Amino acid sequence: MPKKRRNSVGMKTGSASQQNIPDKLYFKIGEVSKLAGVPASVLRFWETEFFQIRPKRTPSGQRLYRKREIEMILLIKDLLYSKKYTIQGAKRYLKTMEKVQKDPFSTLDEIRSELEDIRNLLA
C-alpha cells in the first residue's frame, strides 16, 4: 500500500478535512501556499475570482490570511482539482452552500415579507 505523501510542513496531502491548520491568528501567503499545496500565484488569482477569499493587508501590502480563509481555499482546491469543477461551477457551488447554511428563520422572514408584498399588490 503506498504511503501518503507529506507536504513541506509535514502534513498529509489530501482533502480539506484531512488538513490540520495550525492554531494561529494570521498566515502569510507563503505559509498558505505550503498548507494548500498550490503556488502563491494561484492564491492571488483565486482572490480575484472568489469573494470569500479576502486576506487582510498590512500597511506594506503583505497578505494575511485567517484560518477560515484557508479552509475556504482548501475547499476551493478540492472542488477545482479533485472534483473537477470549473471556476464558475465552484462559484455556484459555494453560493448554494451559503444559502443552505443561512439561518432558516431569516429565510422564513424573507418569505413572509415577500408574501406580504404580494398580498398588498393584490389588495
N, C-alpha and C positions, 0 to 999 in steps of 0.2 A: 504494500500500500504506500503511495507516495506521501512524503511529508508535506505539511502545509508550509509554504514559503513565508518568511517573515520579512517585513519591510525594514527600512533603515532605523526605525525607532523601536524595533523588536516586537512589533505587533503582527499577528497573523493577518494575512491579506484575506479579504472576503467581503461579505455583505456588511451593511451598516450596523446590523445587530451584533456582529461579531467584533466590531471595533471597540476598543477601550480608550476613550478620550481622557487624557489626564485631567485632573481636577485643578484647573487654572481659570482665572477670570478672562484673560485675553491671550490670543495666539498670533504670532507673526505669520506672514504668508508662507515663509519657508517651512515653518512647522506644520501648517495646514497642508501644504503640498506633500510633505512626507506622510502625514496621517492619512490623507486621502489617496495617495499614490498617483497623483496627477501633477503635471508641471504647473508652475505658478502662472504661466500664460493662459492655461485653461481656466484656472480660477478667476483670473481677471476677465476673461471672455464671459464666463458664466455670470459674473456680476452684471454685465450688460444685458444678459438675456433673462435672468431670474430675479425678480424684485425681492425675493425672500433672502437674497444674499446681499447685505449692505454692511460691510465692515466699517467700523469706526475708523476715523483717520486721526493720526497725531498731527500736531502743528507742522511737522516736516513732511506730511503726506503719507507716512507709513500706514499700511492697513493693519487693523487689529480685529481679529475675528473672535466672536463669542462662541461658547460651546453649542448653542442652538443653531448657529450658522454652520458650524462644522457638521452637525447632524444633518442639516439640510443638504450640504454639499455631498455627504456620503449617500443620502437618498437619491439625489440627482445623478450621481455617478452610477449607482445601481440601476436606475431607470434607463440611462443612456447606454451604458456599457454591457450590463448583464441582460436586461430585459429588452434591449434594442429599440427603445423609444426614440422618436425623433425629438428635436428640441421642442417643437410645437406640441407634440404628444405629451412630453413630460410637463410642459406648462399646463396643459389641460388636466392632466392627472393631479398636479399639485392644487389647481384651482378647485377641482372636485373634492379633494381631501380637506381643503379649508372649509368648504360648505358642510361636509359631514361632521367635522369637528366643532362647528359653530354651536353655540348654546341653543338647545331646542326651544327654550322659552322665548328667545329673541326671534326665532323663526316664526313661532306662533303669533307673536306680537306683530310681525310684518304681515302675516296672512290676515290677521284681524283688521289691521289698518287698511289693507288693500280691499277687503270685503266691505268695510265701512265706506270707502271711497266709491266703490261700485254701487252700493245702496244709495248713496247720496246722488249719484248721477241718474239713477233710475227714478228717484223721487221727484 
